[in-house]
Amino acid sequence: MSTELLTRPIPGTTIFVPELVYFEPDALKYPKGKQIYQWAEQEGLEIHMTTSHNQIRDLPGETELDKYRIAKRTLVVGLRKTLKFETSKPSAEYAIPIATGCMGHCHYCYLQTTMGAKPYIRVYVNIDDILEAATRYIEEREPEITRFEAACTSDPVGLEHISGSLKQLIEFMGEQEHGRLRFVTKYHHVEPLLDAKHNKHTRFRFSVNADYVIKNFEPGTSRFHERIEAAGKVAKAGYPLGFIIAPIIWHEGWEEGYATLLEKLHNTLPAEATQDLTFEMIQHRFTKTAKNIIEKRYPKTKLEMDEEKRKYKWGKYGKGKYVYKDEQAIALREFITEQIFEKFPQAKIEYFT
């Protein structure tokens, strides 16, 4: 592996192309696996075979930080063997897994811990098995609507040019009377999805934030104006649209920052985007484990993670997270809520957490 790979800057808004691609043997038995292999060959990428993603070791890099950056530019093509879907509250009933891992370098991301020591990106080629499992989940809850979140473990929009799986999933849900799809993205590469037969059964959401947050904590993602331009295209394609303001971060000038965010949205979005619009709000939180990992991977981060300034909120399995204290959380929620309803009186706020 050349030293150029180790020193190459983190990609900005250009479309993701991995440096290394690993294929599990069974992946090449599927049409999608063969297509991705051909794509990797055409791109001139370095291709390897591996018996399992768990067997990938000794990625190049002199330091742990080097290896982390290389791993974030490594693609693993394989099968999704676990077809039991996790719950995904409050966003949806279930998370539907079509990929794992993300090419972005958001300092605060919870994937820092859930991906652990293996932050490479995985795409699954047995999409038919995944859709069959989704059908069973839908049938179990009929006649209730079952919502699936496709972005719990990845940003599928950023991988669509490689896998094509998100469009398949959108069109599958478009045919389901009782199935609905949701996903969120920080990328603007939406063109492959604009002609999908979605039947308005998919809510296409964009993650947005104050300039301070995007500038300091979201390297390797699309810029704000690119996301909003993409949102306009999505709305004109007939998708129900949503925005997730996350993580909401208390910082100097936060009121002006979030007011400006909503003002920009109001001034930029086309009329089609406001007809069926939702907002979700998630305050910044972290665990002790996440704090340790983030400080190692992004040693110069400005992300505030002072446990003394936070409130400990217990979660499942006896574990918890540090969130803002009640006074700050209430101030954030009330101010941003007021700004949303002032600019978008017809919008629905789905939750603040």
C-alpha positions as CSV (number, residue, x, y, z in Angstrom):
1,M,0.0,0.0,0.0
2,S,1.5,3.4,-1.0
3,T,2.1,6.2,1.5
4,E,-0.1,8.3,-0.8
5,L,-3.1,6.5,0.6
6,L,-2.2,7.4,4.2
7,T,-1.8,11.1,3.4
8,R,-4.6,11.6,1.0
9,P,-7.1,14.1,2.5
10,I,-10.6,12.9,3.7
11,P,-13.0,13.2,0.7
12,G,-15.3,16.2,0.8
13,T,-18.5,16.2,-1.2
14,T,-17.2,14.1,-4.1
15,I,-19.0,10.8,-4.5
16,F,-17.5,7.9,-2.4
17,V,-15.1,5.6,-4.1
18,P,-13.3,3.1,-1.7
19,E,-9.6,2.5,-1.8
20,L,-9.9,-1.2,-0.9
21,V,-12.7,-3.6,-1.7
22,Y,-13.1,-7.0,0.0
23,F,-15.5,-9.7,-1.3
24,E,-16.9,-12.6,0.7
25,P,-16.9,-15.7,-1.6
26,D,-20.7,-16.1,-1.5
27,A,-21.3,-12.5,-2.5
28,L,-20.2,-13.4,-6.1
29,K,-23.0,-15.9,-6.3
30,Y,-25.5,-13.0,-6.4
31,P,-26.1,-10.7,-9.3
32,K,-25.5,-7.6,-7.2
33,G,-22.2,-9.0,-6.0
34,K,-21.1,-9.6,-9.6
35,Q,-22.1,-6.1,-10.6
36,I,-20.2,-4.5,-7.8
37,Y,-17.1,-6.6,-8.6
38,Q,-17.3,-5.4,-12.2
39,W,-17.7,-1.8,-11.0
40,A,-14.6,-2.2,-8.7
41,E,-12.6,-3.6,-11.6
42,Q,-13.6,-0.8,-13.9
43,E,-12.6,1.8,-11.3
44,G,-9.2,0.1,-11.0
45,L,-9.7,-0.5,-7.2
46,E,-7.6,-2.9,-5.2
47,I,-9.7,-6.0,-4.7
48,H,-9.3,-8.8,-2.2
49,M,-11.2,-11.9,-1.2
50,T,-12.0,-12.7,2.4
51,T,-13.8,-15.7,4.0
52,S,-15.7,-13.3,6.3
53,H,-15.6,-9.6,7.2
54,N,-14.5,-10.7,10.6
55,Q,-11.3,-12.1,9.1
56,I,-10.2,-8.7,7.8
57,R,-7.1,-7.7,9.8
58,D,-3.9,-5.8,9.3
59,L,-5.2,-2.9,7.3
60,P,-2.4,-0.7,6.2
61,G,-1.3,2.2,8.5
62,E,1.5,3.0,10.9
63,T,-0.8,4.2,13.7
64,E,-4.2,3.3,14.9
65,L,-5.5,6.6,13.5
66,D,-4.0,5.8,10.1
67,K,-5.7,2.4,10.2
68,Y,-9.0,4.0,11.2
69,R,-8.9,6.3,8.2
70,I,-8.1,3.5,5.9
71,A,-10.9,1.4,7.3
72,K,-13.3,4.2,6.5
73,R,-12.3,3.9,2.9
74,T,-12.6,0.2,2.8
75,L,-15.7,-1.5,1.3
76,V,-16.7,-5.1,2.2
77,V,-19.3,-6.8,-0.1
78,G,-21.1,-9.7,1.6
79,L,-24.3,-11.3,2.8
80,R,-26.6,-10.1,5.6
81,K,-26.9,-13.3,7.6
82,T,-28.9,-12.0,10.5
83,L,-32.4,-11.3,9.3
84,K,-33.9,-10.4,12.6
85,F,-34.5,-6.7,12.5
86,E,-33.7,-4.4,15.4
87,T,-36.3,-2.0,16.7
88,S,-35.8,1.6,15.7
89,K,-37.8,3.9,18.0
90,P,-38.8,6.7,17.8
91,S,-38.2,6.8,14.1
92,A,-39.8,3.6,13.0
93,E,-40.9,0.1,14.1
94,Y,-37.8,-1.6,12.7
95,A,-34.4,-0.9,11.2
96,I,-33.9,-2.5,7.8
97,P,-30.3,-3.4,7.1
98,I,-29.0,-2.9,3.6
99,A,-25.6,-1.5,4.6
100,T,-23.4,-0.9,7.6
101,G,-20.9,1.8,8.1
102,C,-20.5,5.3,6.7
103,M,-17.9,7.2,4.7
104,G,-18.5,10.4,6.6
105,H,-16.3,11.5,9.5
106,C,-18.9,13.1,11.8
107,H,-17.1,13.4,15.2
108,Y,-20.2,12.8,17.3
109,C,-21.6,9.7,15.4
110,Y,-22.9,6.8,17.4
111,L,-21.4,4.4,14.9
112,Q,-18.0,5.3,16.5
113,T,-19.0,2.8,19.2
114,T,-21.4,0.4,17.5
115,M,-18.9,-0.2,14.7
116,G,-16.1,-0.6,17.3
117,A,-12.7,-1.5,15.9
118,K,-14.2,-2.3,12.4
119,P,-15.5,0.9,10.9
120,Y,-15.3,-0.3,7.4
121,I,-18.3,-0.1,5.1
122,R,-20.3,-3.2,4.3
123,V,-23.0,-3.6,1.6
124,Y,-25.2,-6.7,1.5
125,V,-26.0,-8.4,-1.8
126,N,-28.8,-10.7,-0.7
127,I,-31.4,-8.0,-1.0
128,D,-34.2,-10.5,-1.8
129,D,-33.6,-12.2,1.6
130,I,-33.9,-8.9,3.3
131,L,-37.1,-7.9,1.5
132,E,-38.6,-11.3,2.3
133,A,-37.9,-10.7,6.0
134,A,-39.5,-7.3,5.7
135,T,-42.6,-8.8,4.2
136,R,-42.9,-11.1,7.2
137,Y,-42.6,-8.2,9.6
138,I,-45.3,-6.3,7.7
139,E,-47.6,-9.3,7.7
140,E,-47.2,-9.8,11.4
141,R,-48.6,-6.3,12.1
142,E,-51.3,-6.0,9.5
143,P,-53.6,-4.0,9.3
144,E,-51.3,-1.6,11.1
145,I,-48.7,0.3,9.1
146,T,-45.1,-0.9,9.7
147,R,-42.3,1.7,9.2
148,F,-38.8,0.7,8.4
149,E,-35.7,2.9,9.0
150,A,-32.9,2.3,6.4
151,A,-30.3,4.6,7.9
152,C,-29.7,3.3,11.4
153,T,-26.3,1.8,10.6
154,S,-25.3,3.6,7.4
155,D,-26.0,6.5,5.1
156,P,-27.5,4.5,2.1
157,V,-27.7,7.5,-0.2
158,G,-23.9,7.8,-0.2
159,L,-23.6,4.2,-1.3
160,E,-26.4,4.0,-3.8
161,H,-24.1,4.5,-6.9
162,I,-22.3,1.3,-5.8
163,S,-25.2,-1.0,-4.6
164,G,-28.4,0.2,-6.1
165,S,-30.1,-1.3,-3.1
166,L,-31.9,1.8,-1.8
167,K,-33.9,2.2,-5.0
168,Q,-34.9,-1.5,-4.9
169,L,-36.1,-1.0,-1.3
170,I,-38.0,2.2,-2.1
171,E,-39.8,0.5,-5.0
172,F,-40.5,-2.6,-2.9
173,M,-42.1,-0.4,-0.2
174,G,-44.0,1.5,-2.9
175,E,-45.9,-1.7,-3.6
176,Q,-46.7,-2.5,0.1
177,E,-50.1,-1.5,1.3
178,H,-49.0,-1.6,5.0
179,G,-45.2,-0.9,4.6
180,R,-43.4,2.4,4.7
181,L,-39.8,3.4,4.5
182,R,-37.8,6.2,6.0
183,F,-34.1,7.1,5.8
184,V,-31.9,10.1,6.4
185,T,-28.8,11.4,4.6
186,K,-26.1,14.0,4.8
187,Y,-25.3,13.5,1.1
188,H,-26.7,15.2,-2.0
189,H,-26.2,12.4,-4.6
190,V,-29.9,11.8,-5.0
191,E,-30.2,11.5,-8.8
192,P,-30.4,7.7,-9.0
193,L,-33.5,7.8,-6.7
194,L,-35.5,10.6,-8.3
195,D,-37.3,8.3,-10.8
196,A,-38.1,5.5,-8.3
197,K,-41.7,4.4,-8.1
198,H,-42.1,5.3,-4.5
199,N,-45.9,5.8,-4.4
200,K,-45.2,8.3,-1.5
201,H,-44.5,5.4,0.8
202,T,-40.9,6.6,1.5
203,R,-40.1,9.7,3.6
204,F,-36.8,11.1,2.3
205,R,-35.1,13.0,5.2
206,F,-32.0,15.2,5.3
207,S,-29.8,15.8,8.3
208,V,-29.3,19.5,8.8
209,N,-27.6,21.7,11.4
210,A,-26.3,25.1,12.4
211,D,-23.2,26.2,10.4
212,Y,-21.0,25.8,13.5
213,V,-21.9,22.1,13.7
214,I,-21.5,21.3,10.0
215,K,-18.2,23.2,9.8
216,N,-16.6,21.7,12.9
217,F,-18.0,18.2,13.2
218,E,-19.1,16.8,9.8
219,P,-16.1,16.4,7.6
220,G,-16.6,14.2,4.6
221,T,-20.2,15.1,4.1
222,S,-22.1,17.2,1.6
223,R,-22.3,20.9,2.4
224,F,-25.5,22.5,3.7
225,H,-26.5,24.2,0.4
226,E,-25.9,20.9,-1.5
227,R,-28.2,19.0,0.9
228,I,-31.0,21.7,0.5
229,E,-30.7,21.7,-3.3
230,A,-31.0,17.9,-3.2
231,A,-34.0,18.2,-0.9
232,G,-35.7,20.4,-3.5
233,K,-35.1,17.8,-6.1
234,V,-36.5,15.1,-3.9
235,A,-39.7,17.2,-3.1
236,K,-40.2,17.8,-6.8
237,A,-40.0,14.0,-7.4
238,G,-43.0,13.6,-5.1
239,Y,-41.4,12.2,-2.0
240,P,-42.7,13.2,1.4
241,L,-39.8,15.2,2.9
242,G,-38.3,15.5,6.3
243,F,-35.5,17.1,8.2
244,I,-33.6,15.8,11.2
245,I,-31.9,18.5,13.2
246,A,-29.2,16.4,14.9
247,P,-27.3,16.5,17.0
248,I,-28.5,19.8,18.4
249,I,-25.4,21.2,20.1
250,W,-25.3,24.0,22.7
251,H,-22.6,26.4,21.5
252,E,-21.8,30.1,21.6
253,G,-24.4,31.8,19.4
254,W,-26.6,28.7,19.2
255,E,-29.8,30.7,19.0
256,E,-28.6,32.7,16.0
257,G,-27.2,29.5,14.4
258,Y,-30.4,27.5,14.6
259,A,-32.6,30.5,13.6
260,T,-30.4,31.0,10.6
261,L,-30.7,27.3,9.7
262,L,-34.5,27.5,9.6
263,E,-34.4,30.8,7.8
264,K,-32.2,29.3,5.1
265,L,-34.5,26.3,4.7
266,H,-37.6,28.6,4.5
267,N,-35.9,30.8,1.8
268,T,-34.5,27.9,-0.3
269,L,-37.1,25.1,-0.3
270,P,-39.6,25.0,-3.2
271,A,-43.3,25.1,-2.4
272,E,-43.6,21.3,-3.1
273,A,-41.4,20.6,-0.1
274,T,-43.6,22.3,2.5
275,Q,-46.8,20.3,1.6
276,D,-45.9,17.3,3.8
277,L,-43.0,18.2,5.9
278,T,-41.7,16.7,9.1
279,F,-39.0,17.6,11.6
280,E,-37.2,15.5,14.2
281,M,-34.9,16.9,16.8
282,I,-32.1,15.0,18.7
283,Q,-29.9,16.7,21.3
284,H,-26.2,15.8,21.4
285,R,-25.5,12.9,23.7
286,F,-22.5,10.7,24.3
287,T,-21.4,7.7,26.4
288,K,-18.1,7.3,28.2
289,T,-17.0,4.8,25.7
290,A,-17.9,7.1,22.8
291,K,-16.0,9.9,24.4
292,N,-12.8,7.8,24.7
293,I,-13.0,6.7,21.1
294,I,-13.8,10.1,19.7
295,E,-10.9,11.7,21.5
296,K,-8.5,9.1,20.0
297,R,-9.9,9.3,16.5
298,Y,-10.3,13.1,16.4
299,P,-7.8,14.4,18.9
300,K,-8.3,18.0,17.9
301,T,-12.1,17.9,18.0
302,K,-14.0,20.9,19.5
303,L,-16.8,18.6,20.6
304,E,-17.8,19.4,24.1
305,M,-18.0,16.2,26.2
306,D,-17.7,17.5,29.8
307,E,-19.6,15.0,32.0
308,E,-19.9,17.6,34.8
309,K,-22.0,19.8,32.5
310,R,-24.3,17.0,31.5
311,K,-27.2,14.9,32.9
312,Y,-26.9,11.1,32.9
313,K,-29.9,9.5,31.3
314,W,-30.4,5.8,31.9
315,G,-31.2,3.6,28.9
316,K,-31.7,0.0,28.1
317,Y,-29.7,-2.8,29.7
318,G,-28.5,-0.7,32.6
319,K,-26.5,1.7,30.4
320,G,-27.0,5.3,29.8
321,K,-25.8,8.5,28.0
322,Y,-24.9,12.0,28.9
323,V,-27.4,14.5,27.7
324,Y,-27.9,18.2,28.3
325,K,-29.3,19.2,31.7
326,D,-33.0,19.9,31.8
327,E,-32.7,23.7,31.6
328,Q,-30.6,23.6,28.5
329,A,-32.6,20.8,26.8
330,I,-35.9,22.8,27.4
331,A,-34.3,26.0,26.0
332,L,-33.1,24.2,22.9
333,R,-36.4,22.4,22.3
334,E,-38.6,25.5,22.8
335,F,-36.5,27.9,20.8
336,I,-36.1,25.5,17.8
337,T,-39.8,24.5,17.9
338,E,-40.8,28.1,17.8
339,Q,-38.6,28.7,14.8
340,I,-39.9,25.7,13.0
341,F,-43.6,26.7,13.4
342,E,-42.9,30.3,12.6
343,K,-41.3,29.3,9.2
344,F,-43.3,26.2,8.5
345,P,-46.7,26.4,10.2
346,Q,-48.0,23.3,8.4
347,A,-45.0,21.1,9.4
348,K,-45.2,18.3,12.0
349,I,-42.6,17.9,14.7
350,E,-42.3,14.1,15.3
351,Y,-40.2,14.2,18.4
352,F,-37.5,15.8,20.5
353,T,-35.1,13.5,22.3
